[in-house]
C-alpha cells in the first residue's frame, strides 16, 4: 500500500531551474561589483557553473555571471592590495 504519490519530476523543471540559476549568477555578479564582492563573487561563479552543468538555455547569461564573479574577486584583490588590509572601504 502506497500512501503518497510517486515522486516524478515535471518535464522542463530542471532546465527552468538552470535558467534561473544563470540569471541569478548574472545579477549577483553585477551587484557584487559594488557591495559584498567577497561573498557574491564566489556565489555567482558557483551558480553559473551549476547552471551550465545542468544544461541551461541561457549560456550567455551564465558565462556573463561567471565573468562578473571573477571580476568581483579581482576588484576585491585590487582594493585589498591598495589598502594593504583584508577589507576595503572608501
N, C-alpha and C positions, 0 to 999 in steps of 0.2 A: 504494500500500500504506500502510495506516494502522497505526502501532504502538501508539497509545494510544486509549483510549475517548474519544468526543466529550464535550466539557465541557457538561453540561446541569445546570442548577440544579434542585434538588428543589422541588416546589411548596410554598409556605409558608415557605421558608427566609428570604426577605427580610423577611417580616412578623415572624417569630420573632426575627431579629436586631434589628429595630427595637424590638420589645417589650423585649428585653434591654437595649438602649441606654436606653430610657425608665426602666427600673428602676435601671440603673447611674447615670443622671444624678440620680435622686432620692436614692439612697444617698450619692453623692459630695457632693451639695449639703448633705445633712444632716450628714455628717461634717465638711464644710468650715466649718460654723458654729463648730466647736471648734478645729480644727487645720488648718494649711496652706491657709487660705482663699484665698491669692493664687494657688495652683495648682488647687485643687479647684473653686473657683467658676467660672472660665472653662471648665474641663473639663466641668462639669455643664451649663453653658449650651450648649456645642457639641454634646454628646451629645443633649441634649433637642431641639435644632434639627434635627439629623440624623435622629433617630428620628421626629419629626413630618414631616419631608420624605419619609421612606421609607414613611409611612403606618402608623404603629403603631396597634394596637388599644387601647393604654393611654395615651390622650391626656391624661387627668387626671394620671397619674404623670409624664408628660413635662413638662406645664405646671408641676407642683409642683417638679420638678427644675430647671426654668429659673428659677422664682421663688426657690428656695433658692440657686441660683448667684448671682443678683443680690443676694440678701440677704448672701451671703458677702462679696461685694465692698463692700457698704455697711457691714458690720461692720468690715472692714479699713479702710475710709476713716474711719470714726468713731474707731477706735483710733489710727490714724496722726495724725488731727487732734488728739486729746487729748495724745499724746506728743510731737508735733512732730518725729517721726522717720520713716524709711521702713519701720521694722518696729515691732512692738509686743510687749510682754511684760507679765506680771502683776507 
